[in-house]
Amino acid sequence: MQQSEMFALLERKIEEMLEEVELLRMEVAELRDAKAALESDKEESVRRLQSLLARFDEARDQQSAA
């Protein structure tokens, strides 16, 4: 294998690796967005659950007082 062929092969491999790195960066960005959305959903679910529990507590307290 001649030196020019080796450089061409090396250049192709480097380009492939750079493309792979870019794809991985895009995937990481998508995963970060998905994580943020999930955390937001979790916070909303926790807030709603706490609200429901507070209503149950109020109903129990009213029933106990009656």
C-alpha positions as CSV (number, residue, x, y, z in Angstrom):
1,M,0.0,0.0,0.0
2,Q,1.4,3.3,-1.0
3,Q,1.7,6.3,1.2
4,S,-0.9,8.3,-0.7
5,E,-3.4,5.3,-0.4
6,M,-2.7,5.2,3.3
7,F,-3.3,8.9,3.7
8,A,-6.6,8.6,1.7
9,L,-7.7,5.7,3.9
10,L,-6.8,7.6,7.1
11,E,-8.6,10.7,5.8
12,R,-11.8,8.6,5.2
13,K,-11.6,7.0,8.6
14,I,-11.2,10.4,10.3
15,E,-14.2,11.8,8.3
16,E,-16.2,8.8,9.4
17,M,-15.2,9.3,13.0
18,L,-16.1,13.0,12.8
19,E,-19.5,12.2,11.4
20,E,-20.0,9.7,14.2
21,V,-19.0,12.3,16.8
22,E,-21.5,14.8,15.3
23,L,-24.3,12.2,15.4
24,L,-23.5,11.4,19.0
25,R,-23.6,15.1,19.9
26,M,-27.0,15.3,18.3
27,E,-28.2,12.3,20.2
28,V,-26.9,13.7,23.5
29,A,-28.7,16.9,22.8
30,E,-31.9,15.0,22.1
31,L,-31.5,12.9,25.3
32,R,-31.0,16.1,27.3
33,D,-34.2,17.5,25.9
34,A,-36.0,14.3,26.7
35,K,-34.6,14.3,30.2
36,A,-35.7,17.8,30.8
37,A,-39.2,17.0,29.6
38,L,-39.4,13.9,31.8
39,E,-38.3,15.9,34.8
40,S,-40.9,18.5,34.1
41,D,-43.6,15.8,33.8
42,K,-42.4,14.3,37.1
43,E,-42.6,17.6,38.8
44,E,-46.1,18.2,37.5
45,S,-47.2,14.7,38.6
46,V,-45.7,15.2,42.1
47,R,-47.5,18.5,42.4
48,R,-50.8,17.0,41.3
49,L,-50.4,14.0,43.7
50,Q,-49.6,16.3,46.6
51,S,-52.7,18.3,45.8
52,L,-54.8,15.2,45.8
53,L,-53.3,14.0,49.1
54,A,-54.0,17.4,50.6
55,R,-57.6,17.1,49.6
56,F,-57.9,13.6,51.1
57,D,-56.4,15.0,54.3
58,E,-58.9,17.8,54.3
59,A,-61.8,15.4,53.7
60,R,-60.5,13.1,56.5
61,D,-60.2,16.1,58.9
62,Q,-63.7,17.3,58.1
63,Q,-65.1,13.8,58.7
64,S,-63.2,13.5,62.0
65,A,-64.5,16.9,63.1
66,A,-68.1,15.9,62.3
